[in-house]
């Protein structure tokens, strides 16, 4: 098993332990673990107690999480691998555009971070939507990148883990 597999397995076991500890502490009966509109579902102190408000919040989550996932897979690597890479001396964009991209990205991260805290801590179903959209977008992006790669394919008789 490679180091990345051990680390991933450790993280997965940690997630299981956290979920078990939350169950042991009887956290799953709190208002956080409800679904749908509720007087307890607050977004910046505004109750999301109607289906219209709830669906608008869900729409925001879907659009925002999709944009965030795409940007994290495109803008951040571009800034690190192109702009911050000292071996790359020629960039095919004007300097003011690079600054603008960096400034807009930073502003978005701050705004999204402020809103994300409120959204993530509001109710479990909203958090599950964030997770689901993130996983779908990440899988689509990863699939696109993997099309360009060749990778290890074990034989059917290789049963090592």
C-alpha positions in Angstrom: 0.0 0.0 0.0 1.3 3.5 -0.9 1.6 6.3 1.6 -1.4 8.1 0.1 -3.5 5.1 0.6 -2.5 4.8 4.3 -3.3 8.5 4.8 -6.6 8.2 3.1 -7.5 5.1 5.2 -6.5 6.9 8.4 -8.7 9.9 7.4 -11.7 7.5 6.6 -11.3 5.8 10.0 -11.1 9.2 11.7 -14.4 10.2 10.0 -16.0 6.9 11.3 -14.7 7.6 14.8 -16.1 11.2 14.8 -19.5 9.9 13.7 -19.5 7.3 16.4 -18.5 9.8 19.0 -21.3 12.1 18.0 -23.7 9.2 18.3 -22.4 8.4 21.7 -22.8 12.0 22.8 -26.5 11.9 21.5 -25.8 14.8 19.2 -28.1 13.4 16.5 -31.2 14.5 18.3 -30.4 18.2 18.1 -32.2 20.6 15.8 -29.2 20.6 13.5 -30.2 17.1 12.4 -33.5 18.1 10.9 -34.5 18.3 7.2 -36.4 20.9 5.3 -37.7 24.3 6.3 -37.8 25.0 10.0 -38.0 27.8 12.5 -34.6 26.4 13.7 -33.0 26.7 10.3 -31.4 30.1 10.4 -29.5 31.9 7.6 -27.9 35.1 9.0 -30.6 35.1 11.8 -33.4 34.8 9.2 -35.5 31.7 9.7 -35.7 29.5 6.6 -39.2 28.4 7.4 -40.9 28.3 4.0 -40.3 26.1 1.0 -39.5 29.1 -1.2 -36.8 30.3 1.2 -35.5 26.7 1.6 -35.3 26.1 -2.1 -33.6 29.5 -2.7 -31.0 28.5 0.0 -30.5 25.1 -1.7 -30.1 26.8 -5.1 -27.5 29.1 -3.6 -25.7 26.1 -2.2 -25.7 24.2 -5.4 -24.5 27.1 -7.5 -21.9 28.3 -5.0 -20.5 24.9 -4.3 -20.2 24.1 -8.0 -18.3 27.4 -8.6 -16.1 26.9 -5.6 -15.2 23.3 -6.6 -14.4 24.3 -10.2 -12.4 27.3 -9.0 -10.5 25.3 -6.4 -9.5 22.9 -9.2 -8.6 25.5 -11.7 -7.8 28.9 -10.3 -5.8 27.8 -7.2 -3.6 25.3 -9.2 -3.1 28.0 -11.9 -1.9 30.5 -9.4 0.4 28.0 -7.7 1.7 26.2 -10.8 2.0 29.1 -13.2 2.1 32.4 -11.3 4.1 31.3 -8.3 6.3 28.9 -10.2 9.7 30.6 -10.5 10.7 28.4 -13.5 7.9 29.9 -15.6 9.0 33.3 -16.9 6.5 34.0 -19.6 2.7 34.1 -18.9 0.2 34.5 -21.7 -1.9 37.1 -19.9 -1.4 40.7 -19.2 -0.2 41.6 -15.8 -3.3 43.6 -14.8 -5.5 40.6 -15.7 -3.4 38.4 -13.4 -3.8 40.9 -10.6 -7.5 41.1 -11.3 -7.9 37.3 -11.2 -6.0 37.1 -8.0 -8.0 39.9 -6.4 -11.4 38.5 -7.5 -10.5 35.0 -6.3 -9.4 36.4 -2.9 -12.5 38.4 -2.5 -14.7 35.4 -3.4 -12.8 33.2 -0.9 -13.5 35.8 1.9 -17.2 36.2 1.0 -17.8 32.5 0.5 -16.0 31.8 3.8 -18.3 34.2 5.6 -21.4 32.7 4.1 -20.1 29.1 4.3 -19.8 29.2 8.0 -23.4 30.1 8.4 -24.6 27.6 5.8 -22.5 24.7 7.1 -23.6 25.2 10.7 -27.3 25.7 9.8 -28.7 22.2 9.3 -27.5 18.7 8.3 -29.5 18.6 5.0 -27.8 21.8 3.8 -24.4 20.4 4.7 -25.3 17.2 2.8 -26.2 19.2 -0.3 -22.9 20.9 -0.1 -21.1 17.5 0.2 -23.1 16.0 -2.7 -22.5 18.9 -5.1 -18.9 19.0 -4.2 -18.5 15.2 -4.8 -20.3 15.4 -8.2 -18.3 18.4 -9.4 -15.0 17.0 -8.1 -15.6 13.6 -9.7 -16.4 15.2 -13.1 -13.2 17.3 -12.9 -11.1 14.3 -11.8 -12.6 12.2 -14.6 -11.6 14.9 -17.1 -8.0 14.9 -15.8 -7.8 11.1 -15.6 -8.7 10.8 -19.3 -5.3 12.3 -20.1 -3.4 9.9 -17.9 -2.4 6.3 -17.7 -2.3 4.7 -14.4 -1.8 1.4 -12.6 -4.4 -1.3 -13.4 -3.9 -4.5 -11.4 -4.5 -7.9 -12.9 -7.7 -9.6 -11.7 -5.5 -12.0 -9.7 -3.7 -9.2 -7.8 -5.5 -9.3 -4.4 -3.1 -7.0 -2.4 -4.6 -4.1 -0.6 
